[in-house]
Amino acid sequence: MLMQNLNGKNVLLGVCGSIAAYKSAELIRLLQEQGARVRVVMTASAQEFITPLTLQTLSKHPVRTDLMDPVAEATMGHIELARWADLVLVAPATQEFMAKLVHGRAADLLSAICSVADVPMMLAPAMNHSMWMNAATQENRQQLIKRGIYFVGPDVGEQACGEHGPGRLVDLESLVAAAAKLYENDLLAGISVIVSAGPTREAIDPVRYLSNRSSGKMAYAIAEAAQEAGAKVTLVSGPVALPTPSKVERIDVISAEQMLGAITSLLAQSDIFVSAAAVADYRPVKFVNQKIKKDKRTQSLELERTPDILKTVREQSEDLFIVGFAAETENLEIYAKQKLASKGMNMIAANLVGEQQGFEQDDNALELFWPKNKDQDNMIIQHKSLEMRPKPKLARQLIAFIAERYYAKTTS
Ligand code: C5P
């Protein structure tokens, strides 16, 4: 039984021209069973062994075969496809493809994508054993490993040509397990992390509430990335329409008050708190028990501040490593720095929100700020930008950075 850590990952499957290309059909199925979304790129020679229609039917997306395809480039261009991917998996990878990759060729679609993808790349070679043992192929393999490209296989055994030796495509279960393993790390092994997520709802009457546009996508991606980094993760979530990431415990709450209660009950056994929820700042002073009638021409609502969760948490726990968020429509840096100091955070992740950015979007960019010293009045602030990218990728970068700062603080 394989683990589910390809859940929600975008896998770009490159298929090259080897007889093992027929196994790509089954490979798509296995990747999907692990929760991955798969899109396929085939080289010209791969199409001699298996049809694009077969792989299109299984992947449920058009298979890309041509770099100069005006229709396909108008929908999801090759650069976009490379950016979409969390993993580029080339299986089977041929001798020719490895040679092209070594030289940074970009004349065909798959090579062009590989030349721009800044995500893990894994090759599962399949070829005749003499081709595999060929000195150039072995040198190419070494070069590619040096560049950080992962290899899995080939296996030794009976080959399609009737000969025996190393060159068989590795068995598919092992291939999928190796791909899944890439997303496991031990950056936060043994650490307990609370992630708050989504909006809160502040009830006005039994059918109405105040809330905001937070979708919870960034927070859920952070919870998943922390879990992949080995942390024990509890997600304290406002109302969102998202599935719970695997191996993450989820506590559902509605209001800011409930969110505060859930989080404070976890503090004693927690090390890091990532406050990514868009907590409502105000709530109605009075909850009206029956539905308010529309019998007045104007209506006013008296509001009061909700509890400040971050501040309260900091008061209760001096040692907790707190990462706050700041969603702003302007003056991002100024507001972020003010919040960092006033709420006693260890780090703040600030992002601009508007029509095209932040809330409800699949991509995001973050500006991270953290204090270099403890002097509240003379705080020296450090800064790092995490570029615009899909929220799951951004979340993995954020978690890696949080781990770095957490250990820098706990060991200083
Ligand atoms: O001041 P602002 O609400 O923009 O600060 C945002 C940060 O504070 C977020 O990390 C958010 O989760 C947290 N917050 C909170 N309690 C509130 C409001 C915001 O913890 N009542």
Residues whose N, C-alpha, C, O or C-beta is under 5 A from the ligand:
A	BS01	C5P	S275 A276 A277 A278 V279 A280 D281 T306 P307 D308 I309 L310 G324 F325 A326 A327
